[in-house]
Amino acid sequence: MAAPSCRHGTVILGTMEVEEKAEKEEEEEEEGGFAPSALGTREHWDAVYERELRAFRECGDSGEIWFGEESMNRLIKWMEKCKIPLDASVLDIGTGNGMFLVELAKLGYSDITGIDYSPLAIQLSGRIIEKEGLSNIKLQVEDFLNPSPKLSGFHICIDKGTFDAISLNPDGALEKRKQYVKSLFRALQDKGFFLITSCNWTKDELLNEFSEGFEILEELPTPTFTFGGRSGNSVTALVFQKK
Ligand SMILES: C[S@@+](CC[C@H](N)C(=O)[O-])C[C@H]1O[C@@H](n2cnc3c(N)ncnc32)[C@H](O)[C@@H]1O
């Protein structure tokens, strides 16, 4: 999988003409967003998972876990600390290769669903889940920005890198971010939890993005880095609760 397009990491830009790109960058930045990137498009993700499916077929490689294994451990630790029951309904938004679902199923969670708008991601996660001999994992091809009505009533919604990807969409990222918040509100039950891990948005920015309908419960500890005498976090992980 390509390296994340993060504020503190490698930035992979699309193939737009330089002038058009500069204009869009200005527009997006005025809207409190980021320069558009291929990482915000479905074509990009289809190409990624086509490659990953091939690698899985050829050598059984499950592909990359976005933000590494520690990003999954951090979420699981929080779920254990809060004694989230094993029958809680969990939705992984933009599940990719579904490795987080695999971890949850191994721990005994029995009502877990992964969605992704890339059918190839859902194919890959299905193959991995089959290889692991796990059942009780629901997988659906769904665009979270245009979700089916049945995508509602979840206790917990997880996002690892998907809001980041959507924020980089070259075609109206601001609207897409607003639609994401609406979809999330519909997907969660009242008082449900939303756990987001992002490498593009700071804590304050995420508080602003999810200010309507959600309140912050806690910030999960993430690794810090120091550069030029200043320190910061390479990723932000927050827990929100639906009001
Ligand atoms: C950065 S990857 C993260 C994958 C996975 N969550 C992980 O942690 O490894 C972003 C994922 O979001 C998916 N995605 C992006 N926009 C989406 C949308 N509108 N609806 C559903 N999935 C989306 C992509 O196909 C991709 O699998």
Ligand as a Chemical Component Dictionary entry (heavy atoms), coordinates in Angstrom:
data_LIG
# 
_chem_comp.id                   LIG 
_chem_comp.type                 NON-POLYMER 
_chem_comp.pdbx_formal_charge   0 
_chem_comp.three_letter_code    LIG 
# 
loop_
_chem_comp_atom.comp_id 
_chem_comp_atom.atom_id 
_chem_comp_atom.alt_atom_id 
_chem_comp_atom.type_symbol 
_chem_comp_atom.charge 
_chem_comp_atom.model_Cartn_x 
_chem_comp_atom.model_Cartn_y 
_chem_comp_atom.model_Cartn_z 
_chem_comp_atom.pdbx_ordinal 
LIG C1  C1  C 0  -6.288  4.926  4.392  1  
LIG S1  S1  S 1  -7.218  3.525  3.920  2  
LIG C2  C2  C 0  -7.496  2.790  5.502  3  
LIG C3  C3  C 0  -7.898  1.338  5.450  4  
LIG C4  C4  C 0  -8.186  0.711  6.834  5  
LIG N1  N1  N 0  -9.157  1.482  7.576  6  
LIG C5  C5  C 0  -6.933  0.566  7.663  7  
LIG O1  O1  O 0  -6.862  1.134  8.754  8  
LIG O2  O2  O -1 -5.992  -0.131 7.225  9  
LIG C6  C6  C 0  -8.775  4.316  3.552  10 
LIG C7  C7  C 0  -9.872  3.362  3.162  11 
LIG O3  O3  O 0  -11.098 4.075  3.041  12 
LIG C8  C8  C 0  -11.810 3.608  1.914  13 
LIG N2  N2  N 0  -12.738 4.688  1.534  14 
LIG C9  C9  C 0  -12.422 5.935  1.122  15 
LIG N3  N3  N 0  -13.530 6.659  0.892  16 
LIG C10 C10 C 0  -14.582 5.856  1.208  17 
LIG C11 C11 C 0  -16.002 6.040  1.186  18 
LIG N4  N4  N 0  -16.556 7.175  0.774  19 
LIG N5  N5  N 0  -16.789 5.004  1.576  20 
LIG C12 C12 C 0  -16.238 3.832  1.979  21 
LIG N6  N6  N 0  -14.909 3.590  1.992  22 
LIG C13 C13 C 0  -14.084 4.604  1.629  23 
LIG C14 C14 C 0  -10.715 3.277  0.899  24 
LIG O4  O4  O 0  -11.134 2.395  -0.113 25 
LIG C15 C15 C 0  -9.646  2.672  1.817  26 
LIG O5  O5  O 0  -9.841  1.295  1.984  27 
# 
loop_
_chem_comp_bond.comp_id 
_chem_comp_bond.atom_id_1 
_chem_comp_bond.atom_id_2 
_chem_comp_bond.value_order 
_chem_comp_bond.pdbx_ordinal 
LIG C1  S1  SING 1  
LIG S1  C2  SING 2  
LIG S1  C6  SING 3  
LIG C2  C3  SING 4  
LIG C3  C4  SING 5  
LIG C4  N1  SING 6  
LIG C4  C5  SING 7  
LIG C5  O1  DOUB 8  
LIG C5  O2  SING 9  
LIG C6  C7  SING 10 
LIG C7  O3  SING 11 
LIG C7  C15 SING 12 
LIG O3  C8  SING 13 
LIG C8  N2  SING 14 
LIG C8  C14 SING 15 
LIG N2  C9  SING 16 
LIG N2  C13 SING 17 
LIG C9  N3  DOUB 18 
LIG N3  C10 SING 19 
LIG C10 C11 SING 20 
LIG C10 C13 DOUB 21 
LIG C11 N4  SING 22 
LIG C11 N5  DOUB 23 
LIG N5  C12 SING 24 
LIG C12 N6  DOUB 25 
LIG N6  C13 SING 26 
LIG C14 O4  SING 27 
LIG C14 C15 SING 28 
LIG C15 O5  SING 29 
# 
